């Protein structure tokens, strides 16, 4: 009976070991599946985030290009306005400047000429 009892104990140990191996294998499989699922979810979140950033970037480029066109138009108008102001200032002072230049050219100071003689 001793042999039979020992044999029975060994059989139970082998069965318990096989059961433990099955449990460990199932746990490894479950862990692997959880890791795969977590990886898929992470990739999905990364893709969503990447798309949001790309959309924001494209919107900014669009806004900047629209603003750039508006800025160009505004600067062009400001330049034209400044040119008109300069031209009107030139027109207003042109006669005064011409009179002064003609006065300097045509005015002869005899005192300055006599001192050199």
Steps between C-alpha positions, in 0.01 A plus 500: 500500500789715562597491134148565393469795738834640386403447139172676565683794660734526205206493259333779695821703498535453124137595449547806723814594306318465169215710635750764617663499155159550341427790737839660429455451124152655516634790707779557245250487214266741679791734573607488136145578387475790747832639373381472139174673590685774691733548203203533261332752730823698536550504122142616458551781753827601335332507159215711638741741667714518187193578289392774744846658486507475119155663478612780733816547294309514171252748652787720617662491158168595342442780751855628457469500122169688526652745745805532277284605207317748718831632634635543150191695399516712816870575453445580134224745590712659774787540252271663246364735767851597609603560139200730453595693815860534381393609153258759639771626737742529208241683291426740785866584566626480143451871426666604826802281432530620141481864613773444758723320251453771238565762765830339600608457139402847379591702807848644476671619815753761395654523842620143484645556153675829595683353797685259280648779289 
